[in-house]
């Protein structure tokens, strides 16, 4: 309760809580993976940890345990006890993050804190970050198989952890690579524009796969990035076999939508969307959800104001990957694309003003291949919906293999 009260008095606490809670709900709908994202390759956590000195590991866990005991005023805390189940909140999370930064020179972003919520997982995170000297944005998830690789483009949060529930449903001979945000790496160059972001990803992907056809699937915001990547590749004379989007709205179409009608109608539609998002939550989580909605709405208004003034620069205080990507998305000018868009659309959270193709038919010369999915936006990568997504996606990927001339 004290942590919740802090949220009202300090905007920083509110910001931290928003990040943690967002990851919490996202993780509820995705299966945890035992893979770690490490520079230019991915490996099982256990395989990586087998090469770590046991004494160093013991010292690290002992230090973390001491910090946790001090914060929670506990006599004993096991390595697998959950930070949040012990009563941890945003204030205590920031305290732990500061201690880790000070002693180990490793930053645990608020977006990643939920994934490091036990002493054992936090120790894994620290040791992996210390061992990783590279910051390559391409993350091999599955490298075996003889098919053309599939590249999964991160959503607005920047990481690709949510895709692992999808990958496990794809055939074993399908190579899969994640594309995570460059800005996740402390000190890395921040791509303010979506065009620059896409160009960087294209360069990195072509180091791995010099020529097409390429296969992309972008999650929400990642669909926009994949769209621009495909445009740049076509302009370079390459082919794109699959431009997949996972519940991505076409932003320029949204700007041209007619007024939804009277104020009561607009209020009804907005409340309906909010209710769809919170109906499965208990009362405390409903309150957090509502607070996050209000906060995100305020950020959208602020960022649109910046965009209208032509302010493309991001200040040092705006360190959230989510915030950076949001500004890049709302400033992206959607231009025509010569190929086809493959849209996997969630059907459980419809905006009555949007067409079935979410506006992409207006810019994709090759049309839109539409694949409806059950559930709402937050459930497309959750069971059982993700198995249907994998089935539909695999069918699309098989078509690429059978026709390499496809655009």
Secondary structure, DSSP 8 states (H G I E B T S, - for coil): -HHHHHHHH-HHHHHHHHHHHHHHHHHHTS---SEEEETTEEEEHHHHHTTS-HHHHHHHHHHHHHHHHHHHT-S---TT--TTTTT--HHHHHHHHHHHHHHH-----HHHHGGG-SHHHHHHHHHHHHH-----SEEEEE--SSS--EEEE--TTS--GGGHHHHTTS-TT--EEEE--GGGSTT-----SHHHHHHHHHHHHHHH--SS-EEEEEETHHHHHHHHHHHHHHHTT--EEEEEEES---HHHHHH-----SHHHHHHHHHHHHHHHHTTS-HHHHHHHHHHHHHHHHHHHHHHHHHHTT-----TT---HHHHHHHHHHT-----BSS-EEEEEE-SS--TTS-TTTTGGGTBTT-EEEEEESS-GGGTTSTTHHHHHHHHHHHHHHHHHH-TT--
